Amino acid sequence: AQHTHVNRGTVLIRPDPVVGSDTFTEAVDTALTSHTPNVGAGWSVEAAEFTVVAASNALGHNSTTTRYARKGDNIGSDAMDVSGDAKTTTSSARTAGFAGRMSEANFDNAYVLQLRGLANPSKTLRLLKEVSGVVTELATTTITLASDVFSAFKLEIRTDVKKGYSSGVEVLTTTDESLVGNQYAGVEMNGALQTGITKIDNFLSESVSVAPRLRTLMGVGT
């Protein structure tokens, strides 16, 4: 029998916005640079102090110096969301954060949503920018969060505004637009000990400006 192909209409196809993701799962403690993420390219680190900790299936940091790790995925746009879970201690020196608009060339330029230690039941959440190694606080707030408790955070970066979210609620905002053209994402940590409380998990980087496309649906007629 002969069949004719019939145009059944068109649908709007939206590309998957997820560029990179990582649940930091390993059977044994593994250096971050030797770890394979769930989605996307591997990690580069400012210093060899980041470890995927098998006992907690989370990312730990073994230094009292604040460092960055950058995921190797070009997000393809200045507009991006960087999110994940983080926890830290009661010490104001300990931090865990999510970075966007990171430079591919170095670790000296980024916007950062940073969770900072504070006496229970609170923690400090800050929106920072680092330009050529100089850190500026753009906005800050105090959130209710006990130590050693993971909570969800998201850094939302758009041309006109940068926002910080805690558990899905917008809590910080800035209109700063100092950093442009940097299309990578990553994390920032000052964990002291990789086996300590300060950890990051469920990292996600997403592009928010990939254009949808139309697709024609074809069917078989009689």
N, C-alpha and C positions, 0 to 999 in steps of 0.2 A: 504494500500500500504506500501511496505517496502522502507526505505530510508537508504542510507549509508552516514556517516559523512566524509567529504572530507577536507583535509588540504588546506586552502586557502592561506597559507603563514604565515610569521611572521612580526610583527611590533615592533619597539623600543618604549617602554613605559617609559616616563620620569616622575618620581614622582613629585607631586606638591612641589616646593621648599619652599612655605610659611609655616613657623613654627608658627608664631604669628602675629596678626594684631589687630589694635585698632584705631577706629575713635573717641573715647572718646565722645560718645553720651549718654546723660542722660536728663531726664525731669526736675530734680532738681539737685542742686549742691551735688556731691557725693564724699566722700573720695575715693581715688584711690584704696585702699585695699578692698573696698566694691563694686567696679565697675566690671562688667563682660565684658571682651574684645570681639571683633568680632570673633577672632580665637585664640585658645590656652588657656593656663592657665592664672590665675590672676597675680596680681602684689604684690611684696614685696617692702617695702620702707625703706630707711635709717632712716627717721624720718617722723612723721605723718603730713607732710606739703604739700602733693600733693592732689589736688582736680580736679575732672572733673567738669568744669564750664558749667552749662546748657546754659547760655546766649550765649556762643560762641561755644559750643560743641567742646571744646579743653581742654588740660591739663594745669592747672595753678599751681603755686608754691608760698606758703605763708611764705617765709623766705628770709632773706638776707645772709643766709649761704648756700653754694653750697652743694646740696644733690643729691643722686642717687635713682632711682627706677628701680627695676629689674623685667623683665617679667619671669614667672615661667616655661618657655619652654626650655628644653635642646635641643639645636640645633643639637647636635649629631656629631659635627665636629668643628675643629678650624677654618675652612674656612666658612665665613658667610658674608652676607650683612645686614646692619642695616640702615633703611632709614625712612624718614618722612618729614613733613613740620614744620618749626619753624619761629618764629619772636621774636624780642626783641626791646629794647628802645635805646636811645642815650647814656645811662649810661654804662660805661665800666665795672661796677659791675654786670650788669645783663647778664645772660647766658642761653642758651638753647642748649642741645647737645644730640647726639646719641652715645650710648656706646656698645661696643662689647668685646668678650672674658672676660666677667665679671665672677667673681668667684661666685659659688653658696653659699659659706660659709660666705662671707662678702661683703662689698661694697668698699674695699680698692684696688682692682685690676681691671683695664679695659683700653682699648683703647677708646678714645673719640674724636668725631668730634664735636667741640664746636663753636657755633655762639655767638659772644660777641658784646655787644653794642658799638657804636661809633657814632660820630656826623654825621647827614645826609649829603650827601646821601650814606654813606658807613657803612660797618660793618666789624669786624674782624672775620676771620674763622681760627681756630687753630686745629691742630692734636696733641693730647696729649696722654701720657700714665701715668697711676697711678699704682705704684707698692708698695705694703705695705703702702699705704697712702701717698706716695711721688709722686707729680705730676711733670712731665717733658714735656716741649714743644718740639715736634719733628719737626713741620713745621707750618708756619703761612703765611697768605696772607690777603689782603684787597679786599673785594668784594663790588660792587655797589648794595646797598639795603637800602631803606628807612625804618624808624621805622614803626612798626605796619603793616608790609606787610609780609604775609606768603610767604616763598620760600622753594623749595624742596632741601633736602640734603641727601647724602648717604655716609656711612662709609663702605668701601670695605676692607675686611680682608682676606689675603692669606698668605701662609707660607713665601713667599719671599718678599712680599710688602703689605703695607697698604696705601689706597688711600682715599682722601676726594673729594666728588663731590658737586658742587653747580649748581642747575638747569641743571643737566645732564652733566656738563662739569668738567673734572678732574682738580682740582686746587691745590691739596696737595698730597705729597707722601713721604713715609719713608720706609726703609728696616728693621726697628727695629723688633726684634723677641724676646723681653724679656718675653712676656706673652704667655704661651702655656698651653693647657689642660683646659682652662676655656671656657665653651661652652654655656654661657648665654648672653643675650642682654638686653638693657634697655635704660634709658634716664638719663640725668644730667641737673639740673636746678638751677638757682639762680634768682628767679622771684620777690622777695620782697613782692608782693601782688598777691593773686590768681586772683583778678579782674583786675590786671594790664595788660600791653601790652604783656609782655613776655609769650609766649604760645608754646605748641607743639601739633601737630595733625597728623593723618594718619600714625601712627607708623607701621612699617613692619620689621619683622626679617625673614631672608631666609637662608636656607642651600644651599650651592653651590657644595656639594660633594656627594650628594646622588646618587648612581650608577643607571643608567637606567637598565631596564630588558627587555628581549625579551618575547613577548607573541605570542602564536600560534593562528591564526584565523581559526576557524573551521566553515565550512558551511555544508549544507545538499545537498547531491548529489541525482541523480535520479536512 
